[in-house]
Amino acid sequence: MKNFANLMKQASQMQSKMNEMQEKLAAITVEGSSGAGMVTVVLAGKGDMKSIKIDPKLADPNEMEMLQDLIVAAYSEARRHLDEKTKEEMEKVTGGLNLPEGMKLPF
């Protein structure tokens, strides 16, 4: 039973660390850009888009398809940055323990 009590204590500590990590991630922002910086997207820690900046040169109605593609590319880059930061923070909490994808703590 002592091992089970220690396991539960460790799980509780990990849950506390996970909560701290989630709060930390919620407070960060990441940026992604495309078209040599002509489109920039800023995401919050939970993936919500906070802002988008578009170079006025792209406002040409004949270039709307390119503008749309650049927005998608900038968002994708920002999302990759966010995923990397999330992974880094998760590794700090789990001590490098590779949890199965989709596994959420607490259990």
N, C-alpha and C positions, 0 to 999 in steps of 0.2 A: 504494500500500500504506500510505502514511503516513496517509491519510484513514481507512482501515479500522482502523488501530491506534488512532487517536484516537476513532473510533466505539466500539470495544471498550472503551477506557478509560472513556468516558462511560457506557456501559452498565453497567460494573462499579461506577462511582460511584453510578449511579442505583439499582442493586441494593442497595448498602450503605445508601443513604438509605431505600429501601423497607423493609429489615429494621429499621432504627431506627424508622420510622414504625409498623410492625406491633407492635413492642415497646411503643411509646408508647400505641397504641390499646388494646392488651391490658390496660394498667394503668388505663384510665379507666373511669368508671361514668357512666351517664346515668339520668335519672329521667323518668318520664312519669306523669301523673295524669289522672283523670277524675272526673266527678261532683262537681265543685268541691272536689277533693282528698280525696274519700271513699275512693278507691282509688288507691294509688301503687305503681308497679312500678319496680324498679331493675335495670338491665341492665349487664353487664360489656361490655367493648370488643368481644368477639366475638359478642355477642348473647345470651349465656346469662343467664337470669333469675336474679338474685342474691337478691332479696327482694321481698315483696309486703306492703303494709300495707292493711288493710281496716278502715274505721270500724265499730265494734261495732253501730252503728245499722242496718247493712246485713245483720246476721245473722238477720233475720226470715225464716223458712222460706217465707213468702208472697212474698218479694221476691228469690228465688234467680235468676230469669231476669234481673232488672235487675242483680244483682250480677255475674253471668256476663258480661253485656254491658259493664259498667264495667271489668271485668278486661281484657277484650279491647281496649277503647278505651285503657286506660292502657298496656298493652303496645305497642299501635300507636304511641302518642305517643312512648314511650321509644325505640322502634325508629327513628322519624323523626329524633329527636335524635341517635341513634347514627349514622345514615346521613349526617346533616349534618356531624357531627364528622369522620367518615371522609373525606368529600369535601373538607373544609377541609384536613385533613392531607395528602391526596393531592395537592391543588393546590400545597401548599408543596413537596412532593418533586418534582413534575413541572414546576414553574415555570409553572403555568397551562396546560400542554399538555393539550388534551382528548383523552384516549385513548379509543378505542372501548369501549363498555360491555362488561364481561366480559373485557377484555384484562388479563392478569396480567403483572406484571414479576417477575423477569426474563423475557425473551422465551423 
